Amino acid sequence: MKPIYSSNLPAKRHHSIFNCGEIIITHKPVLLEETIEALSPKLNGTYIDGTIGGGGHAEALLNASGAKSRLMGIDRDPDAVERCKARLSCFGDRFVCVHSDFASMTRVAQENGFNKPDGILLDLGVSSFQIDEPERGFSFIADGPLDMRMDNSKGMTVAEYLDMLEGDWQTLATVLRQYGEEPRATKIAKAIAAEQVKSPIKTTARLASIVEKAVGGRKGAPRHPATRTFQALRIAINAEMEQLRDGLESAISLLAEDGRLAVISFHSIEDRIVKQTFRAHEGRTVSLQQGGTEWEGKTPVVVRVNRRAIKPSDNEISKNPRARSAKLRAVRRIQTPS
Ligand SMILES: C[S@@+](CC[C@H](N)C(=O)[O-])C[C@H]1O[C@@H](n2cnc3c(N)ncnc32)[C@H](O)[C@@H]1O
């Protein structure tokens, strides 16, 4: 593995490495070196980080792409945007940061002059800042309001969503199954609905304890029994799968020729969408029953950078357990968008 700041740039072109790091950053970027390598930064290229979070990947990418490279960060979370504007201010006008979602990337890119980026990154899910802040309601470890909105300036909280369901455990069970792959979805959904009728569930601790009781405690399981329930509700209220589908399509069509899209996912539902979207845009010939072959998928516009998903090393997982389920996939654009 090459060191992250060398990327594919000739050594003599190396400029000073910025480290704007006076701000304490608690989010460790996952698969950092592998992501920069997959994006293969171009000298003075333009980049979009659709999930700027704590700005770790963005900082490395700016440093790996020459002193005139530019990067636009996007995040749904207003706190992340403010944090990154401060953290990456030493890059001056090489860095802009926009409060939006990555499904709106095409419009945001046009508004900010990032029409044909050389690289786009999506590092999905939530950041440590969000999980570690009980007020945001993502954690079942520390008690907080049952919120879980990534963009806490608008939209429905999980507490409001449960209220809206009015005891409809069937819909809830579908959400838990579909977005949490929860095998005990019916049992948990019935327990949540029954408790909700008694009094509205408004805190993370109460939801976690309802789930724990419904499935009969932890039984020595390594993961908290509410992990899948929290994941499913978070995905549902943030419309994460719809965002991902739209974001991938936008990213692929925005990329400059030879530009790269890298996506880090954290669970199988996300990874499936990434894999299927990449495959559809890659296209392939399939054998027909009656003989001959036929083209399957859309007009090919990308090729995969790696055949298989890249996973974190044991060393990275030991330093950052949050990385354990990460998978990195990347494609390279082979045709200029018309
Ligand atoms: C895993 S963190 C990214 C961490 C970042 N790569 C770093 O190095 O610090 C994911 C971030 O993506 C944001 N996010 C998730 N879905 C989003 C979406 N659809 N649009 C924009 N931001 C999103 C979250 O708010 C969170 O801040």
The ligand as an SDF file (V2000), in Angstrom:
LIG
                    3D

 27 29  0  0  0  0  0  0  0  0999 V2000
  -19.3510    8.1000    8.0130 C   0  0  0  0  0  0  0  0  0  0  0  0
  -19.6010    9.8140    8.0830 S   0  0  0  0  0  0  0  0  0  0  0  0
  -18.4190   10.4720    6.9700 C   0  0  0  0  0  0  0  0  0  0  0  0
  -17.0820   10.6500    7.5980 C   0  0  0  0  0  0  0  0  0  0  0  0
  -16.0610   11.3480    6.7340 C   0  0  0  0  0  0  0  0  0  0  0  0
  -15.7220   10.5850    5.5690 N   0  0  0  0  0  0  0  0  0  0  0  0
  -14.8270   11.7000    7.5250 C   0  0  0  0  0  0  0  0  0  0  0  0
  -13.7040   11.3890    7.0820 O   0  0  0  0  0  0  0  0  0  0  0  0
  -14.9370   12.2920    8.5900 O   0  0  0  0  0  0  0  0  0  0  0  0
  -21.0800    9.9900    7.1950 C   0  0  0  0  0  0  0  0  0  0  0  0
  -21.5750   11.4150    7.0630 C   0  0  0  0  0  0  0  0  0  0  0  0
  -22.4600   11.4290    5.9440 O   0  0  0  0  0  0  0  0  0  0  0  0
  -23.5690   12.2200    6.2320 C   0  0  0  0  0  0  0  0  0  0  0  0
  -24.6400   11.7220    5.3750 N   0  0  0  0  0  0  0  0  0  0  0  0
  -25.2730   10.5460    5.4200 C   0  0  0  0  0  0  0  0  0  0  0  0
  -26.1820   10.4480    4.4440 N   0  0  0  0  0  0  0  0  0  0  0  0
  -26.0990   11.5820    3.7330 C   0  0  0  0  0  0  0  0  0  0  0  0
  -26.7720   12.0790    2.5710 C   0  0  0  0  0  0  0  0  0  0  0  0
  -27.7190   11.3690    1.9710 N   0  0  0  0  0  0  0  0  0  0  0  0
  -26.4070   13.2870    2.0960 N   0  0  0  0  0  0  0  0  0  0  0  0
  -25.4300   14.0240    2.6990 C   0  0  0  0  0  0  0  0  0  0  0  0
  -24.7870   13.6120    3.8180 N   0  0  0  0  0  0  0  0  0  0  0  0
  -25.1070   12.4140    4.3140 C   0  0  0  0  0  0  0  0  0  0  0  0
  -23.8110   12.0400    7.7030 C   0  0  0  0  0  0  0  0  0  0  0  0
  -24.5310   13.1450    8.2230 O   0  0  0  0  0  0  0  0  0  0  0  0
  -22.3810   11.9360    8.2390 C   0  0  0  0  0  0  0  0  0  0  0  0
  -21.9070   13.1940    8.6360 O   0  0  0  0  0  0  0  0  0  0  0  0
  1  2  1  0
  2  3  1  0
  2 10  1  0
  3  4  1  0
  4  5  1  0
  5  6  1  0
  5  7  1  0
  7  8  2  0
  7  9  1  0
 10 11  1  0
 11 12  1  0
 11 26  1  0
 12 13  1  0
 13 14  1  0
 13 24  1  0
 14 15  1  0
 14 23  1  0
 15 16  2  0
 16 17  1  0
 17 18  1  0
 17 23  2  0
 18 19  1  0
 18 20  2  0
 20 21  1  0
 21 22  2  0
 22 23  1  0
 24 25  1  0
 24 26  1  0
 26 27  1  0
M  CHG  2   2   1   9  -1
M  END
$$$$
